[in-house]
């Protein structure tokens, strides 16, 4: 089967403690995984995902503009403040009711 270009616009980037909800590459919501609460004041909200930070086994880190893969940290630039998250665990699709709750 030949795979075409991804058409879905919403993704959830899951790290150890946090979910980053993206529409295209824009962070529209951040949720704490333990409490399930959304964090409207989080630095990543309303910021574009700039790329990822790949860590090599020898400890070297390399920023990448490509979409992060599991193991990479997410990288956001926010008004001169850089935000680097803990490593990405997985990428999920948000439930439709969650997407409808976004305040875009």
PAZAPA-4460 file (N, C-alpha, C; in steps of 0.05 Angstrom, whole numbers, plus 32768, in hexadecimal, padded with zeros to 4 digits):
% residues 104
    n_x    n_y    n_z   ca_x   ca_y   ca_z    c_x    c_y    c_z   seq   type   mol
   8011   7FE8   8000   8000   8000   8000   8012   8019   8000     1      X     A
   800C   802C   7FEF   801B   8045   7FED   800E   8059   8000     2      X     A
   801F   8065   8010   8015   8079   8023   8018   8095   8016     3      X     A
   8003   80A4   8018   8003   80C0   800E   800B   80D3   8024     4      X     A
   8008   80EC   801E   800E   8101   8032   7FFA   8101   8048     5      X     A
   8003   8105   8061   7FF1   8106   8078   7FDE   811D   8075     6      X     A
   7FC4   8118   8077   7FB0   812E   8074   7FA5   8137   808F     7      X     A
   7FA7   8127   80A3   7F9C   812F   80BD   7FAD   8145   80C9     8      X     A
   7F9F   8159   80D4   7FAD   8171   80DD   7FB4   8170   80FB     9      X     A
   7FA6   8160   810B   7FAA   815F   8127   7FBA   8147   8130    10      X     A
   7FCD   814C   8142   7FDE   8137   814E   7FE3   813E   816B    11      X     A
   7FE7   8129   817B   7FEF   812C   8197   800B   8120   819A    12      X     A
   801D   8131   81A2   8039   8129   81A7   803B   8123   81C4    13      X     A
   8040   810A   81CB   8040   8101   81E7   805D   80FF   81F2    14      X     A
   8063   810E   8207   807C   810B   8215   8076   80FE   8230    15      X     A
   808A   80FB   8241   8086   80ED   825B   8070   80FA   826C    16      X     A
   8070   8114   826E   805D   8121   8280   8047   8131   8272    17      X     A
   804A   8136   8258   803A   814A   824A   8031   8141   822F    18      X     A
   8019   814A   8227   8010   8146   820B   800F   8162   81FE    19      X     A
   801B   8163   81E6   801B   817C   81D6   8008   8177   81BF    20      X     A
   7FF2   8186   81BE   7FDD   8182   81AA   7FE3   8196   8193    21      X     A
   7FE7   818B   817B   7FEF   819C   8164   7FDA   819C   814F    22      X     A
   7FD6   81B3   8143   7FC6   81B5   812A   7FDB   81BE   8115    23      X     A
   7FE0   81AD   8102   7FF6   81B1   80F0   800F   81B1   8102    24      X     A
   801E   81C6   8103   8036   81C7   8114   8032   81DB   812C    25      X     A
   8019   81E6   812E   8013   81F9   8143   8008   81EB   815C    26      X     A
   8014   81F1   8173   800A   81E6   818C   7FF1   81F4   8195    27      X     A
   7FDB   81E6   8196   7FC1   81F1   819D   7FB9   81EB   81BA    28      X     A
   7FC6   81D8   81C6   7FC0   81D1   81E2   7FD6   81C0   81ED    29      X     A
   7FD9   81C2   8207   7FED   81B1   8216   7FDE   81A5   822E    30      X     A
   7FE2   818C   8232   7FD4   817E   8248   7FE7   816E   8259    31      X     A
   7FE4   8171   8273   7FF3   8161   8286   7FE9   8145   8286    32      X     A
   7FFB   8132   8282   7FF2   8116   8280   7FE8   810A   829A    33      X     A
   7FF3   8113   82B1   7FEB   8108   82CA   7FCF   8112   82D3    34      X     A
   7FCA   812C   82D1   7FB1   8137   82DA   7F9C   8137   82C4    35      X     A
   7FA4   8137   82AB   7F92   8139   8295   7F89   8156   8290    36      X     A
   7F94   8169   829F   7F8D   8185   829C   7F9B   8192   8285    37      X     A
   7F8D   81A3   8276   7F9A   81B3   8262   7FA8   81CB   8270    38      X     A
   7FBE   81D3   8264   7FCF   81E8   8270   7FCF   8200   825D    39      X     A
   7FBB   8212   825E   7FB9   8228   824B   7FD0   823B   824C    40      X     A
   7FDE   823D   8262   7FF5   8250   8264   8010   8244   825D    41      X     A
   8010   822C   8253   8029   821E   824C   8037   822E   8235    42      X     A
   8051   822F   8237   8061   823E   8223   805E   8234   8206    43      X     A
   8057   821B   8203   8055   8210   81E7   803B   8218   81DA    44      X     A
   8026   821F   81E9   800C   8225   81DD   800E   823D   81CB    45      X     A
   8003   823B   81B3   8003   824F   819E   801F   8253   8192    46      X     A
   8030   823E   8195   804B   823F   8189   804D   8229   8175    47      X     A
   805D   822F   8160   8061   821B   814B   8077   8208   8154    48      X     A
   8073   81EE   814E   8088   81DA   8153   809E   81E0   813F    49      X     A
   80B6   81E6   8149   80CC   81ED   8137   80DB   81D4   812D    50      X     A
   80D9   81BE   813C   80E7   81A6   8133   80EC   8194   814B    51      X     A
   8101   8186   814A   8108   8174   8160   8125   8176   8167    52      X     A
   812C   816A   817E   8148   8169   8186   814E   814B   818A    53      X     A
   8160   8141   8179   8168   8125   817A   8180   8121   818C    54      X     A
   817E   810E   819F   8194   8108   81B1   81A0   80ED   81A8    55      X     A
   81BA   80EE   81A4   81C9   80D6   819C   81D2   80C6   81B5    56      X     A
   81D7   80AC   81B2   81DF   809C   81C9   81F8   80A7   81D7    57      X     A
   820A   80B5   81C9   8222   80C0   81D5   821D   80DB   81E3    58      X     A
   8204   80E4   81E4   81FD   80FD   81F2   81FB   8115   81E1    59      X     A
   8204   8114   81C8   8203   812A   81B6   81E5   8130   81AF    60      X     A
   81DF   814A   81AC   81C4   8151   81A4   81C5   8162   818A    61      X     A
   81B2   815D   8179   81B1   816B   815F   8195   8175   815A    62      X     A
   8191   818F   8157   8176   8199   8150   816F   8192   8133    63      X     A
   8156   818B   812E   814D   8184   8114   8133   8192   810E    64      X     A
   8130   819C   80F5   8118   81A9   80ED   8102   8196   80E6    65      X     A
   8109   817D   80E1   80F5   8169   80DA   80E3   8164   80F1    66      X     A
   80CB   8158   80EA   80B8   8152   80FF   80C5   813E   8112    67      X     A
   80C3   8142   812D   80D0   8130   8140   80C6   8114   813E    68      X     A
   80D8   8101   8144   80D2   80E5   8146   80D4   80DC   8163    69      X     A
   80C7   80C6   816A   80CA   80BC   8185   80E8   80BB   818D    70      X     A
   80ED   80C6   81A5   8108   80C8   81AF   8113   80E4   81AD    71      X     A
   8109   80F4   819A   8111   810F   8197   8102   8121   81AB    72      X     A
   810E   8136   81B4   8100   814A   81C3   80F2   815D   81B0    73      X     A
   80DB   8168   81B8   80CD   817C   81A8   80DB   8197   81AD    74      X     A
   80DB   81A8   8198   80E9   81C1   819A   80D6   81D7   8190    75      X     A
   80D0   81EA   81A3   80BF   8201   819C   80D0   821A   81A1    76      X     A
   80CD   822E   8190   80D8   8248   8194   80C1   825B   819C    77      X     A
   80C3   8268   81B3   80AD   8278   81BD   80B7   8293   81C6    78      X     A
   80B3   82A7   81B5   80BB   82C3   81BC   80D7   82C5   81C7    79      X     A
   80EA   82B7   81B9   8106   82B8   81C2   810C   82A4   81D7    80      X     A
   80F9   8296   81E2   80FD   8281   81F5   80FB   8266   81E7    81      X     A
   810F   8256   81EA   810E   823B   81DE   8102   8228   81F2    82      X     A
   80F1   8216   81E9   80E6   8201   81FA   80ED   81E6   81ED    83      X     A
   80FC   81D6   81FD   8103   81BB   81F5   80F6   81A9   8209    84      X     A
   80E6   8196   81FF   80D7   8184   8210   80E8   816B   8217    85      X     A
   80DC   815A   8228   80E8   8140   822B   80E3   8130   8212    86      X     A
   80F0   8119   820F   80ED   810A   81F5   80D0   8102   81EF    87      X     A
   80CB   8102   81D5   80B1   80FA   81CA   80AF   80DC   81CE    88      X     A
   8098   80D3   81D9   8093   80B7   81DD   8084   80AC   81C5    89      X     A
   806E   80BA   81BD   805E   80B1   81A7   804D   80C8   819C    90      X     A
   8043   80C3   8184   8031   80D7   8177   8016   80C9   8175    91      X     A
   8001   80D7   817E   7FE5   80CC   817D   7FD3   80DF   816E    92      X     A
   7FBB   80D6   8169   7FA6   80E6   815E   7F93   80EE   8175    93      X     A
   7F8C   8107   8177   7F7A   810F   818C   7F5D   8106   8186    94      X     A
   7F4E   8101   819B   7F32   80FA   8197   7F23   8112   818C    95      X     A
   7F0D   810D   817E   7EFE   8122   8171   7EF3   8136   8185    96      X     A
   7EEA   812D   819D   7EE0   8140   81B1   7EF6   8152   81BC    97      X     A
   7F0F   8148   81BD   7F25   8159   81C5   7F2B   816E   81B0    98      X     A
   7F2B   8166   8197   7F30   8179   8181   7F1B   818F   8182    99      X     A
   7F02   8188   8187   7EED   819C   8188   7EF0   81B0   819F   100      X     A
   7EFF   81A7   81B4   7F02   81B8   81CB   7F19   81CC   81C8   101      X     A
   7F2A   81C9   81B4   7F40   81DB   81B0   7F35   81F7   81AB   102      X     A
   7F42   820B   81B6   7F3A   8227   81B2   7F4E   8233   819E   103      X     A
   7F49   822C   8185   7F5B   8235   816F   7F53   8250   8165   104      X     A
***
